[in-house]
Amino acid sequence: MNIAIALLALIALGPSFASAADDARRAATPPESIYQVVGAFRDQNDRPVRLAVSEGHPVLVSMFYASCPDACPLLIAELQRIEASLSPAVRADLRVVLVSFDPERDTPRALKELAARYRLDETRWSLLTGADDTVREVAAVLGVKVRKLSKGMFNHSSVIAVLDRHGVITERIDGITPGDPKTVERLRPALQRAGH
């Protein structure tokens, strides 16, 4: 699916009451940028933010839910492994954004506890929670498939995308194999390019 077309379709379906600031920001953002998605989030420090919280930096972005028993911990570990493989200069510029698809339980407090448990560098990692419709928009743009199951579990795909400084996807991996050296080999050049 062409990401620019998906973004335009989602924007057309979005609320018509977007603020003038949102309109101006979207006009200055490339049409294929995921930062075209309008919607409010709160981060792990309970601050109101937009999806473009890390605009101006290369970004690794993915989706998860904090109470996930298996796939999401592996995803976070994989993001940390990718991060550790980078040169100090690229790593310092990199940001990581994780968007929860369980806004009911993933409150800022729950996200803060997860950040502490995984010892995430909160100067560079943003864990976001938002309204269901906004989260669905992000999932559609990233190509993440999510289905809520009984007892609060989710069946979901694991996607890691590299964004350039303007939020344009430059590389995307669907289906994570923990520890696979091909993941780093594929993402490292994209992250280095995204930083320029």
PEBEL-V654728 format. One record per residue. N is the residue number from 0. RES is the residue in three letters. NEAR is the number of other ideal C-beta (glycine too) atoms within 10 Angstrom. Layout:
BEGIN
N_RES_NEAR ; N_RES_NEAR
END
This chain:
BEGIN
0_MET_9 ; 1_ASN_8 ; 2_ILE_20 ; 3_ALA_14 ; 4_ILE_11 ; 5_ALA_18 ; 6_LEU_24 ; 7_LEU_14 ; 8_ALA_12 ; 9_LEU_19 ; 10_ILE_15 ; 11_ALA_8 ; 12_LEU_9 ; 13_GLY_17 ; 14_PRO_10 ; 15_SER_5 ; 16_PHE_6 ; 17_ALA_14 ; 18_SER_9 ; 19_ALA_7 ; 20_ALA_8 ; 21_ASP_16 ; 22_ASP_11 ; 23_ALA_10 ; 24_ARG_17 ; 25_ARG_18 ; 26_ALA_8 ; 27_ALA_10 ; 28_THR_18 ; 29_PRO_13 ; 30_PRO_14 ; 31_GLU_18 ; 32_SER_24 ; 33_ILE_25 ; 34_TYR_23 ; 35_GLN_25 ; 36_VAL_21 ; 37_VAL_19 ; 38_GLY_20 ; 39_ALA_12 ; 40_PHE_24 ; 41_ARG_18 ; 42_ASP_20 ; 43_GLN_25 ; 44_ASN_13 ; 45_ASP_12 ; 46_ARG_11 ; 47_PRO_8 ; 48_VAL_16 ; 49_ARG_17 ; 50_LEU_28 ; 51_ALA_20 ; 52_VAL_16 ; 53_SER_22 ; 54_GLU_17 ; 55_GLY_11 ; 56_HIS_18 ; 57_PRO_22 ; 58_VAL_28 ; 59_LEU_24 ; 60_VAL_26 ; 61_SER_21 ; 62_MET_26 ; 63_PHE_24 ; 64_TYR_25 ; 65_ALA_22 ; 66_SER_15 ; 67_CYS_18 ; 68_PRO_7 ; 69_ASP_7 ; 70_ALA_17 ; 71_CYS_22 ; 72_PRO_16 ; 73_LEU_15 ; 74_LEU_21 ; 75_ILE_23 ; 76_ALA_14 ; 77_GLU_23 ; 78_LEU_22 ; 79_GLN_16 ; 80_ARG_15 ; 81_ILE_22 ; 82_GLU_19 ; 83_ALA_9 ; 84_SER_16 ; 85_LEU_19 ; 86_SER_11 ; 87_PRO_7 ; 88_ALA_10 ; 89_VAL_16 ; 90_ARG_15 ; 91_ALA_12 ; 92_ASP_20 ; 93_LEU_22 ; 94_ARG_19 ; 95_VAL_22 ; 96_VAL_26 ; 97_LEU_26 ; 98_VAL_24 ; 99_SER_26 ; 100_PHE_22 ; 101_ASP_24 ; 102_PRO_18 ; 103_GLU_11 ; 104_ARG_12 ; 105_ASP_25 ; 106_THR_17 ; 107_PRO_17 ; 108_ARG_10 ; 109_ALA_18 ; 110_LEU_23 ; 111_LYS_16 ; 112_GLU_13 ; 113_LEU_22 ; 114_ALA_21 ; 115_ALA_11 ; 116_ARG_11 ; 117_TYR_14 ; 118_ARG_8 ; 119_LEU_21 ; 120_ASP_13 ; 121_GLU_14 ; 122_THR_8 ; 123_ARG_17 ; 124_TRP_22 ; 125_SER_25 ; 126_LEU_27 ; 127_LEU_27 ; 128_THR_26 ; 129_GLY_22 ; 130_ALA_12 ; 131_ASP_12 ; 132_ASP_11 ; 133_THR_22 ; 134_VAL_23 ; 135_ARG_16 ; 136_GLU_24 ; 137_VAL_23 ; 138_ALA_18 ; 139_ALA_18 ; 140_VAL_24 ; 141_LEU_23 ; 142_GLY_15 ; 143_VAL_21 ; 144_LYS_13 ; 145_VAL_16 ; 146_ARG_10 ; 147_LYS_14 ; 148_LEU_9 ; 149_SER_5 ; 150_LYS_4 ; 151_GLY_11 ; 152_MET_14 ; 153_PHE_17 ; 154_ASN_10 ; 155_HIS_22 ; 156_SER_16 ; 157_SER_20 ; 158_VAL_19 ; 159_ILE_23 ; 160_ALA_24 ; 161_VAL_25 ; 162_LEU_28 ; 163_ASP_20 ; 164_ARG_16 ; 165_HIS_16 ; 166_GLY_23 ; 167_VAL_18 ; 168_ILE_20 ; 169_THR_15 ; 170_GLU_18 ; 171_ARG_17 ; 172_ILE_20 ; 173_ASP_13 ; 174_GLY_9 ; 175_ILE_19 ; 176_THR_12 ; 177_PRO_13 ; 178_GLY_11 ; 179_ASP_14 ; 180_PRO_10 ; 181_LYS_9 ; 182_THR_18 ; 183_VAL_18 ; 184_GLU_10 ; 185_ARG_16 ; 186_LEU_24 ; 187_ARG_17 ; 188_PRO_13 ; 189_ALA_20 ; 190_LEU_26 ; 191_GLN_16 ; 192_ARG_13 ; 193_ALA_24 ; 194_GLY_16 ; 195_HIS_8
END
